[in-house]
Amino acid sequence: MRQEIKATSKRLLPIPEAAAYLGISPKTIRNGLGPRAAKPFPVKAVRLGGRVLFRREDLDQYVDRLGVRDDNG
């Protein structure tokens, strides 16, 4: 619960907090960040001073797009 409160009060989230915000493992995000990742993470990261961060609004947009289908069915 403490992690959830911390994650919702920031605009930029480091990998562990972004993972907690999405309910996934930090390893899932890290595996998708490399330039040769087999399955790239769908949310673009912001790199700031050597840190990898995610905009909370980008994570929200990603979640909103989940389950939406373009094939009319």
C-alpha positions as CSV (number, residue, x, y, z in Angstrom):
1,M,0.0,0.0,0.0
2,R,2.8,2.4,0.8
3,Q,4.2,1.7,-2.7
4,E,0.9,2.6,-4.3
5,I,0.6,5.9,-2.5
6,K,4.2,6.8,-3.4
7,A,3.6,5.9,-7.1
8,T,0.5,8.0,-7.5
9,S,2.0,11.2,-6.1
10,K,4.8,11.5,-8.7
11,R,4.7,12.4,-12.4
12,L,7.9,10.5,-13.3
13,L,8.2,7.0,-11.9
14,P,11.4,4.8,-11.8
15,I,11.1,1.2,-13.0
16,P,10.1,-0.4,-9.6
17,E,7.3,2.2,-9.0
18,A,6.1,2.0,-12.6
19,A,5.9,-1.8,-12.3
20,A,4.0,-1.5,-9.0
21,Y,1.7,1.0,-10.6
22,L,1.0,-1.4,-13.5
23,G,0.9,-4.5,-11.3
24,I,3.7,-6.2,-13.1
25,S,7.3,-7.3,-12.3
26,P,10.1,-4.7,-12.7
27,K,12.0,-7.4,-14.6
28,T,9.2,-7.4,-17.3
29,I,9.9,-3.7,-17.9
30,R,13.7,-4.1,-17.8
31,N,13.6,-7.0,-20.3
32,G,11.7,-4.8,-22.8
33,L,14.0,-1.8,-22.6
34,G,17.1,-3.0,-24.3
35,P,17.8,-2.1,-28.0
36,R,17.6,-5.8,-29.0
37,A,14.6,-6.7,-26.8
38,A,12.5,-9.5,-28.4
39,K,9.4,-7.8,-27.1
40,P,9.9,-4.1,-26.5
41,F,8.1,-2.5,-23.6
42,P,5.2,-0.5,-25.2
43,V,5.7,2.7,-23.1
44,K,8.6,5.0,-24.0
45,A,11.0,5.7,-21.2
46,V,12.4,9.0,-20.3
47,R,16.1,9.0,-19.5
48,L,17.2,11.6,-17.0
49,G,20.7,11.7,-15.6
50,G,21.2,8.0,-16.2
51,R,17.9,7.1,-14.6
52,V,15.1,5.4,-16.5
53,L,11.8,6.9,-15.7
54,F,8.2,6.7,-17.0
55,R,5.6,9.4,-17.2
56,R,2.6,8.4,-15.2
57,E,0.3,9.8,-17.9
58,D,2.0,7.6,-20.5
59,L,1.4,4.5,-18.3
60,D,-2.3,5.5,-17.8
61,Q,-2.7,5.9,-21.6
62,Y,-1.1,2.4,-22.1
63,V,-3.6,0.9,-19.6
64,D,-6.5,2.7,-21.3
65,R,-5.5,1.2,-24.7
66,L,-5.3,-2.4,-23.3
67,G,-8.1,-4.5,-24.6
68,V,-9.2,-2.0,-27.2
69,R,-9.4,-3.7,-30.6
70,D,-9.3,-2.1,-34.0
71,D,-10.7,-5.0,-36.0
72,N,-14.4,-4.4,-35.1
73,G,-14.7,-7.6,-33.1
